[in-house]
């Protein structure tokens, strides 16, 4: 006969324990360390576990990431992107200005051709690259089928797009800031 004071106590896992284990499983699947089938089997084990030891057994080969390591990973990501953000802001602030044409005037043609209103001597600019005109109570920038593209605020355009003062435009590798 065993006395009650010598019985071993089995700890049942809490919902928080199960949630932590499921988060580790999701991270493992997202990182490519677990296949979908393995994830499903282990998730079933975690959800039906009667002891904390069963959950630990299902998680034995997966490293648990704590709040501190997640914080460090986020900070390293932010620090590495900080330099790129500064370089982009510096480049944007230093863009030369390009005056928008007056309403009612002829369109401003942009390209390498000698007949262009804005002649840009650069290999990335097509002969007939783009056109800027006042149309329907606003300015429109039209790409004329250029090889290296026309960009507005970092996005390549196809066809015609509405632009305004302060927008950043690029013709091939040459960038400008629009002004009135």
Rosetta blueprint (number, residue, H / E / L):
1 X L
2 X L
3 X L
4 X H
5 X H
6 X H
7 X L
8 X L
9 X L
10 X L
11 X L
12 X L
13 X L
14 X L
15 X H
16 X H
17 X H
18 X H
19 X H
20 X H
21 X H
22 X H
23 X H
24 X H
25 X H
26 X H
27 X H
28 X H
29 X H
30 X H
31 X L
32 X L
33 X L
34 X L
35 X L
36 X H
37 X H
38 X H
39 X H
40 X H
41 X H
42 X H
43 X H
44 X H
45 X H
46 X H
47 X H
48 X H
49 X L
50 X L
51 X L
52 X H
53 X H
54 X H
55 X H
56 X H
57 X H
58 X H
59 X L
60 X L
61 X L
62 X L
63 X L
64 X L
65 X L
66 X L
67 X H
68 X H
69 X H
70 X H
71 X H
72 X H
73 X H
74 X H
75 X H
76 X H
77 X H
78 X H
79 X H
80 X H
81 X H
82 X H
83 X H
84 X H
85 X H
86 X H
87 X H
88 X H
89 X H
90 X H
91 X H
92 X H
93 X H
94 X L
95 X L
96 X E
97 X E
98 X E
99 X E
100 X L
101 X L
102 X L
103 X L
104 X L
105 X L
106 X L
107 X L
108 X E
109 X E
110 X E
111 X E
112 X L
113 X L
114 X L
115 X L
116 X L
117 X L
118 X E
119 X E
120 X L
121 X L
122 X L
123 X L
124 X L
125 X L
126 X L
127 X L
128 X L
129 X L
130 X E
131 X E
132 X E
133 X E
134 X E
135 X L
136 X L
137 X L
138 X L
139 X E
140 X E
141 X E
142 X E
143 X E
144 X L
145 X L
146 X L
147 X L
148 X L
149 X L
150 X E
151 X E
152 X E
153 X L
154 X L
155 X E
156 X E
157 X L
158 X L
159 X L
160 X E
161 X E
162 X E
163 X E
164 X L
165 X L
166 X L
167 X L
168 X E
169 X E
170 X E
171 X E
172 X L
173 X L
174 X E
175 X E
176 X E
177 X E
178 X E
179 X E
180 X L
